[in-house]
Amino acid sequence: MKAIVIGGGIGGACAAIALKRFGIETAVYEAVKEIKPVGAAISIWPNGVKCLNYLGMKDALRELGGNMRFMAYKEYQQGQTMTRFSMDPLIKSVGEQPYPVARAELQSMLLDTYGRDQVQFGKRVTHVEESAGSVTAWFDDGTSATGDLLIAADGTHSVIRQHVLGYATERRYAGYVNWNGLVEIDESIAPADQWTTFVGEGKRVSLMPVSGNRFYFFFDVPLPKGLLQDRTTVREDLQGYFAGWAEPVQKLISQINPETTNRVEIHDIDPFMQLVKGRIALLGDSGHSTTPDIGQGGCAAMEDAVVLANMLQTNSLGIEDALLRYQEKRAYRVKDLVLKARKRCDVTHGKEMAVTEQWYEDLKTETGERILSGMCETILGGPLE
Ligand code: FAD
């Protein structure tokens, strides 16, 4: 059996690793010459961590992951703590801890685990064709590749999605812009072992530890879509959006590197239940594009990879049957994640300010129990117990 994997991001790389572990021949085709992820870092929640453990990256991931033992929300003007609690109850109930990691390092780990030299870079798929018993991908350099099945891990702008669904999907602007990057840990901004989030005015400023004494930071601001992006004014822009916010936020803005700070307009796509067509399977953002509000997009891609490989390995009624079983296992799970994230996004970003204000009030009486139990439910919905 030969699988063609389109896209060498988190989803494609995990799928290729998973199939290879079961002895399935794989070939990965990646559009760009060098992968440059859209974000500086990513929080891998225990459901994603378990998938990476399962795929043989347990030790490597621990080297990259930050030590995130506590979680805290802070009020935006004075920086007073609204709630602070340990993550230990979450870790105890799900059996694994979360790891925030720098994206470039995660990507390197995945490609090294798979075998970087087995990825063909600069191969952009334009279209796919199925015939009885095989599937062919055509690239923009005029070449093609044929296999027994094709895994479309070509991200949120997937060109293969339309072939699978039979219609074009629209990306939906979620209403806010996210700036993110890495900065050296400074404990006068936030503790080194804590996920700290300042909230107010429907905006947020967040810091998570990653390895190498660095914080992953992000700023969210509800804004119209399509505003001019200018790297040279990032610091001034953030100073404007966060005028009157507490001293640690001002300090963070003064310490970021505008050259390496990413600016992303956040989108998702309405969930759909069809993830496969014949011998083609959508995996990762091509099959479910979510806002990052519960940090599950990449984790869901890892879950997809594990489930898909298991279906191909454990069933013997043929590829098309295994892919349908993959769809059956994944469609409701990923729909749920996208809609949960959308709901969280609206509360966090002031879609209805009264609801957001109530959330701020609720945070002042939060012991950790409600937040952690919501996280537990999401995490335990993954394929690995
Ligand atoms: P991608 O990472 O987009 O990879 C797709 C790959 O396919 C790319 O390398 C691309 O070059 C290639 N490609 C595209 N088109 C073609 C083509 N035609 N031919 C060949 N190759 C092609 N998730 C989490 O789990 N936790 C988080 O904390 C988190 N934070 C996030 C923060 C932000 C700001 C954003 C935007 C997202 C976040 N996510 C997070 C989501 C996560 O980044 C994505 O879900 C994840 O990257 C999806 O992986 P993927 O492989 O499906 O897609």
Residues whose N, C-alpha, C, O or C-beta is under 5 A from the ligand:
A	BS01	FAD	I6 G7 G8 G9 I10 G11 G12 Y29 E30 A31 V32 I35 V38 G39 A41 I42 S43 K123 R124 V125 A153 D154 G155 T156 V159 N178 V264 L283 G284 D285 S286 P292 G295 Q296 G297 G298 C299 A301
